[in-house]
Structures are given as C-alpha cells and as structure tokens.
Amino acid sequence: MRRYQRTHPTGLARLLAVLLLVAVIASAMTWMRPVGTVEAEYLVFGTRARIVIRTRDRERAESALASIGALLARDHRTWHAWEPSELTRLNDALAKGRSYAVPPDLLEMIRAAQRGHALSEGLFNPAAGKLIGTWGFHTSDYPAPGRAPSSRQVRYLVARAPSMDDIRIDAEGKVSSGNAAAQLDLNALAEGYAAQQVRDLLQSRGMDDALVYIGGFVLARGQDAGQPWRVGVRGPEGLLGSVEMRDGEALSSSGDYLRRRSDAQGGHIVNPRNGRPQRVSAATTVLSDDPVLADMAATTLMVAGPEGFDRLAARMGLGCALLVATDGRLHITRAMLTRLAEIPARMPRVVHAGAPSSCGDRPAD
C-alpha cells in the first residue's frame, strides 16, 4: 500500500507566502532598473525600418525586436512589388486571367486598398502597378535609371484603365481580375500596415512605450520616458517642424524629392489618370490614429495637389494633414496647425478647415 504524506495547511500557506515574496522582490527589482532604450534597424520593402523601445526589461525588449525582424522579413517575402513574392505571383496569375489564393494579411491589404481607392476618387490606385514599373520605379536605387516610357506607351496603359474596381475576391479568398492590365503595387500602404502589425506585436509582448519608423512612416506607442514622443516632419528643403505624437497615433509622410528619375522627368508617385509622375506636390504629411488610412491618404494628397486638398481631406476624413506645393506654399488644416511646432516663419501658408476638426476621427465606409 502506498502512503501519501499530506502537506499541513500551515506549511502550504508558508510556502505560498515565500513564493509570493520572491515574485514581489523580482518584480520590484525589475521596476527599480532605470528606463533604457533598446532599438534595432531592418531593411524591408526597399526602405529602412527602425524600432525604438523604452523599457526597464532589456531582455524582453530584445526578444520582441527579434520577433519583429522575423515578421518584417516575412512581410518582405509576401508583399514585395518586384522581387519574387506572393504579390508578384499573384500579379503573374492576374496577367494570365487566373485566380490566385493569397495569405490573409495580403488579402486584408487588398481590401484596404479597395477602400482607399473608393475614398480617394481613384487617385489612390495600387492596381496601376504596371504603369509604376514602366516609369522605372520598381527599384531600390535612386535616382531611377533607364529610359522614360514613350507617350504612346503611357497612353496605352492609361487607356486600359486598371483600377481596384477590377480586383475581385471570391468566397474562398481567391483574387482575380477581369482586366489583365491590373497589376498590384501595395507599397503606398505597406508601411502603414506593417507598422500596425508591429504595434500589435509590441502590445502582445508588454512593450508599452515604443516608436516605430518604417520609411516615411512613424507610429507612436505610449510615451518617451513620461513625455510625448516628438517627431520631426520633413519637407523638400529640410524640417517643416515637429509634432508631439500621442499614444496610438501614426504620422505618414510622402514626397517626390528623394525618389526621382535620373532624367528629371519627375518623382515616384504617378498620377493614374494621366499616367505620368505628378508635378503639383512636393511633400505631404497626414496624422491619424488609423495607420493604413494615413499611409494611403499621404499618397492621395500628393496626386490631388493644392486644388484637390480640401475635397480629398474631407472625403478621407482627415483632420490633420499638410501639403507643400511645388511653388513652396504650405497648405495645412487648422487641426494640424495646432499640432505642428516650429514652422519656418518665412514659409507662406494657406490654412484649411479640415474634416473633422481633430486628428483622430475616421471616415465613414
């Protein structure tokens, strides 16, 4: 017969008390550590990403950064517009009139792109990937080399009118198109979507204070040692000012002054209506609590230019946005004006109402 030794209730209580004390001491020791900065850089989508974490727990932060590196590497293999990826395989299928099953995140990005296309009156058009590639902008090397397409080539691609309306998703999640000219390039929302993924991963790892940079995109989580994260806003001639970012806010900037063609034909943002690099805007910035919307909107405003700024800001529900026109004039919403500090005094400006009057609201579907 086996004999079982019973633990006396008092002894069990003492054991639990000791374990609790050890846990409290360990937690207190972690809390007493000074807040430090842990960061890492990655190369993804032809641009650089940098993650800055403020924490007392360096080991946990480094583990989170390793996971972020693996996540961004997977995104690169899935979404890249010209290196072999799930997206290029989808585009091959679309060109042949076939359907193709894509991973859930890519499917979600396509749905977001369709929403952005509708909100932007078609100025945001990731289905015009072939047009972008024809101009030589499917490259990581700038200024972009090679000959510009002929007027005849441009007219031909514009006449085929590929748009996100041509992209269909069936009940099984397979993607197809009735227009063989539709080729997807999701770079104009990839930074916002990836930053959103990183934010969710940081949250799951208990990293409450971090700043996420991906290309021209910044997302804030928590604070910088008890103070708001302060981020500079760039323009074609240097800093336009700085913004104190609140928890959960995203700042998306776009411009054509860095990624341009070598033959002075223009920058990498192509107007899908005339098929040519846009020439009305030098830079845009959007501040929002919706990362993907902010990313799509910054590109949309570049194409819309000063004449379309009011209308598109209202349609896309942008409270905080700015645009630097090619004439050097700053177009800025009232709400963004209250958030942007240190604007150069010499810079002429036009103040717009914006819709809504704050940065955080979102447009209706």
N, C-alpha and C positions, 0 to 999 in steps of 0.2 A: 504494500500500500504506500502510495506517495504521500509525503507530508508537505503541506504548504505553510510557509511562515507568513502570518498576517502582519502587515505594517500597522503599527499603533497609530491611531489618528493624530496623536500629538507629534509623533515623529514625522508623519507625512506633511503636517502643517509646517513644521520647521524646515523640511526640505524645500517645500514650495516657497517659503519665505526667503530662503537663501538664494534660490534660483531667480526670484523676482528682484532681489537686491543686486545680484550680478548683472541682470538685464538693465536695471536702472543706472548702475555705475557705468556700464558700457555705453549706454545712450548719452549719459552726461559727459563722458569723455569725448564722444563724437561731437557733441554740441559745443564743448569748450574749445575745440580746434578753431583756429582762425579761418574766416571765409577766404578761399583762394580761387584762382582762375585756372581752369583746365580747358584746353582748346585743341582742335585738330583741323587740318585742311584736306580737301579731297578735290580731284579733278573729275568733273561729271558734265555731260551734255555739251562738251566743248567750252566749259567755263569753270571757274573755281568756286568751291563751297567752303565756308569756314563756320565752325560751330564753337561758340564761347559759352562755357558753363561756369557759373559762380556757385561754389559749394564748399561744405566742410568735409565731404566724403569723396576724396580724390579717387579711391579705388572704384566706387560705384560709378563715378562720372566717366572714368576711363573705359569701363565696361560698356556704358551707354554709347560712347563715341565709337567703340569698335563695332557695335551693332549698327550704328548709323552709317559707318563706312560700308558695311555689307549691304545695307538697304540701298544706298545710293549706287553702289556697283550693280546691283540687280536692276534698278531703275534704268541705268545707262544701257544695259543689255536689252531692256524691254522697249524703251521709248525712243532710242536714237533715230534721228531722221535720215541719216545717210550711211552710218556704219551698220553692219549686219545686226538686226534686232527683230523683235516681234513686230515692230511697226513697219520695218522695210519688207518683212514677209507678208504682212497684211497688204501693203501697197502693191506688191507683185501680184497678189491674188486679185485685187480690185482692177488692176490694169488688164487682167485676163477675163474679167467678168465673173469671177468666182467669189464665193463667200469664204470667210476665214474666222475661226474661233480664237479670240484673244483673251489674255488674262483679265481678271476682274478689275484691276487698277486701270489698265488701258481702256477697258470698256467704260469705266467711270469718267475717265478723261475725255473720251469721245462724246459722252452725253453732256459733260460740262461745256465742251467746245460748241456743241449744237445750241446750248443755251446762250453762250456768248455771241454766237453768230446771229441769233434772233434779237437779242438786246441791242446789238451794235448796228442794226440795219444792214448786216452783211459786210461791214468794214473789217470785222474780225472773221477771217476765213481760213482756217487751217487746212481746208480741202484744196487750197491753191498751192500745195507743196511743190508741184512740178514747175510752176511759174517761179517760185523762190529759188529752186535749184537751177533753173535756166539762167538766172542772173548771177550764178556762181556763189550763192550764199549758203550752200551746203558745204561748209568748210569751217575749220577752226583756225585758219591762218588768214589774218587781215593785215593790210588791205587785200581784198579778194582778187586773185589774179584771173587771167583769161579774158577772152573777147566778150563784149556785151552781146546779147541776142539782137538779131535784126528786128526792125519794126514789123516785118512780116511774121516772124516767129511769135512776137508778143501779141499781135492781133489775132493770130490763130488760137493761141491758148486762152485769150480773153473771150473769144467767140464761143469756145466750148463751155464756158461758164461753169466750171466746177464749184460746187458750194457744199456746205454742211447739210443742206436740204437733200442732197443726193445720197447721203450716207444713211443706210438702213441697218437696224439691229433687230434680229428676229427673236422669237421667244426663247430660243436656246442660247442666245448671246452671241450668235454669229453675225459678223459685219459684212455688208455687201454694198454695192453701189450700182445705180442704173447709168452712171456716167463714167466711162472708162478713163476720162481725163482727171478724175478726182484722185489726188494723192495727198495723204495726210502728213502734215508737219506740225507737231504739237509743241514746238519749242516755246511758243508765246504763252503757254500756260504751265509748262513743265516745272519751272522754278517755283511757282506758287503751290502746285500740287505736291512737289517734293518737300517743300518747307512745311506743309500741312502734315505730311507723313512723319517728318522729324519731330514736329511738335507733339504728335500723339505718342511717339516712342519715348520722348523725354518725360512725358506725363506718366507713362506706364512704369518708368524707372524711378519715379520720385524726384526728378530733377526739376525744381520749381522755378529756377532763375537761369535763363539762357537767352542768347541772341543767335539767330540762325541767318547766315548770309549765304545766298546762292546766286551768283552772278550779280545782277542789279536788283536783287530782291532781299528784303530783310524782314524777319518775323521776330517779335519780342515775346518772351515768356517770363513772367514775374518781374523782378527788378534787378538792378545792378547795385548790390550791397546796400539795399534800402532806398535807393534813388532810382528814378525812371531811367531806362536806357536812353541815351542821347545818340542820335544817328545823323550824320551829315547827308545832305541832299545835293547831288552833283548836277551841274549844268554844263553846257558846251564850253564855257570859259572858266570853269572851276566851281567852287562851292556856291550854291544858291542860299544856303542857310543850314539850320539844323532843326531836328524835331525830337521832342521827348516822347518816346513811344510807351504806350500803356500795355498792360498785360493782354496778350492775345491779338494785338494789332499787327498788321502787315503793311509794309511800305514797298511798293513796286515802282521802279524807275525804268524808263526806256529812253533810248536816244540813238541817233544815227551818226554821231560824231566820232565814234570809235570803230564800229564795224562798217566799213565802207569799201567800195570798189576801188581798185588802183587807177582806174581811168576817169575818176571824178564824175561818174555817172550817177552817184548817189549812194545812200546807205542801205542797210539790210532789210528795212521794213518796206514791203512792197504794197502798193495800193491795188487791191484785187479788181477794182473797177476799170482802171486804165492799164494795168499790168506793168506799171513802172514804179521804181523806188519813189516814195513820197518826197516832196520837196517843200512842204509847208511848215513842218515842225522840226525843231532841233532836239527837244527833250520833253518828257512828261514824267510826272510822279503822281501816284494815287495812294492814299492812306485809307485803310479799311480794316474791318475785323473779319473779312472774308478773303483769305489768301488767293484763291483761284480767281475770284472776280477782280481783285486788284491787279493781278497779272494780266488778265485779258483786257481790262479797261485801259491800262497804260499803253498797250499797243494800239487799241482802238482810237484813243485820242491823238496818237501820233498821225494816224491816217486822216482823222477828221479835221485836224488843224484848228486854227482860231475860229473859222466860220462855223464849224460844227461843234465847238467845245460846249456851249450851253446846252444844245439839244441832246448830245450824247451823254453828257453828265447827268441830265435829268432822266433819260431813258434807262441808264445803268444804275441810277440811284447813288450817284457819287456826291457825298458831302464834302470830302477833302480831296481836291485834285488841283494840279497846276500844269501849265504847258508853256514852254519857251518857244515862241515862234521864230522863224528864220530871220525875221527883222530885229530880233533881240528883245521884243516886248514880252513881258511876263503876264500870262493870263492865269488867274488864281481865284478859287472860290473863297467866299468870306470865311467859312469854317477853316479852310487850310491856312488862310492868312493869320488866323489867331494861333495856329499851331507851329507855323514856320518862323523861327527866330533868326535874326542876323541877316536879313535880306539886304543885298547891296543897295545902298541908298540911290546910287546912280541909275539903277535899273528901272526903266519905265514899266508901269504895270496897269493892267485892266482887271478890276475886281468883279467877279460874277457871283450871282446868288448861290448857285449850287443847289442840289436837291438830293437828299434833305439838307437841313441846316447843320447837322452834326456828321461825324465821320463814320459812325457805327451802323447806321441803318442799311438795309439791303433792298434791292429792287424786287418787285413782285414778279413771279414767273409769268 
